[in-house]
Amino acid sequence: MPNGVLIRKLKFDGTVRRTWEADLVDGDGAWLVAHADAVRHGATKDGRPTDAAAHSVFFLATARPLTVVFEFDALGRFLGAQCDAAFPAAIDGRTLSFTDLDLDLMLEPSGNVYARDFDDLAANGATMAYSREAIDTAWAGLRLASELWADHAYPFDGSAERCLGMVLAAAQPL
């Protein structure tokens, strides 16, 4: 049963960088899990409609500095994941928001993993006057993503694939 939400990726100055329509599929208090299907859900980047992966599974931490988006093609094949260092997600009605703090850990289907956007942290930190807390949180988020990935810990334990499998199975008759 659809449980529609809007996910917003904000910058430190409050501007909305991206949005995704999605369905909330799980939440245990520590993480909110949502699924976006590009056929049914829209996405924007800088206020303009944009293409999205056929399936995206979002893991938004509510008390830790991390949001992770796993992307899959229409057949459920892994396309990659982006781990955004971010302030913990906030909930306002049907809107889930997180403030991106630039640093990312990227996971590729080949198994390649790399961190990026160090220059963005420096530039945006200066332009938007990041607080010391924001800078510390950015680095903490990148460390957390690296540790969870290295340990194959949630959500890097196959949870995104299981979530997608359950969503797809529930959407089609057996």
Disulfide bonds with the S-S distance in Angstrom:
none
